[in-house]
């Protein structure tokens, strides 16, 4: 099964999810009001993209399965930290 186009599109979606998380982080750091519903939707988008990307990695294992799980968990934790951590003092 050829998964190259899926890999490319999910790479772009991962870039978009980091961009969204970074935009929320910038708004939080500026002291803007960021509603929880925006954080929830951004979190869900990031999680869905990561799950789809992990599925593509598991269907066509370019790297080891263990490394794929660790890599995607790291991405999710990094994005969730960007979205949910409070502003710095």
N, C-alpha and C positions, 0 to 999 in steps of 0.2 A: 504494500500500500504506500503510495507516494504522499508524504506529509509535508513536503517543502513549503507549499503555499500556506498551509495551516501554521507552520512554524514562523513564517515571515509575518503573517497577519497577527499572530499572537505576540510576536516581538514588538510590533507597532502598538498593540493594545497595552502591553506592559509598559512601554514608554509613556503612553497616554495616562495610565494609572499613576505612574510616578509623577507626572506633570500635575495631575489633579491633587495628589497628596501634597506636593510641594506648594501648590497654590493655597491650599488650606493652611499649611504650616506657616506660610508667609502672612496670611491674614491673622492667624493666631498670634504670631510674634509682633505684628503691628498693633495688636490690641483691638482689632475689629471684632464685632459680634459674629461669631460663627455658630449657627444653629446646629443642634445635635442631629436633626434630620439630614442635613448636608453631610455631616460626618458619617452617618449610618449608610447613606446611599453611596458615598465614595468608598467606604469600607467594603460594602457588598460588591461593588464593581471590581475592586482590587482582588477580592477573594474569588469571584467568579472567573476572572481572567487567569489567576494563578492556577485554579483547579483545571480549567480547560488546557492551559499550557502544560501542566503536569500530566494530564491525560495523553496529550500528543507525545510527550517525552516517553511515556510508558508504552505507547503503541509502537513507536519506532525508537528503540533505545539507542541513542547516539552515545550516551554516557551511561555509567552504571546506575542502576535503579536507586541505590542508597544515596549516591551523590545527587541525583535528581530530586529526591525527597528533601534532602538537607538544603539544597539550593532554593527550592520553592518555599520551604518553611522560612528560610532567611529573608526572602523577598517579602513574604507576607508580614513577618514581624517588623521589618524595616518600615514598610508602608504604614502599618498600624501605629508604630511609634510616631511617625510623622504626623498622623492624623489625630491621635488621641492624647499625646503628652501635653501637659499644661504649658503655658508660655513661660519662658525663662524669667527669673527674677532680676 
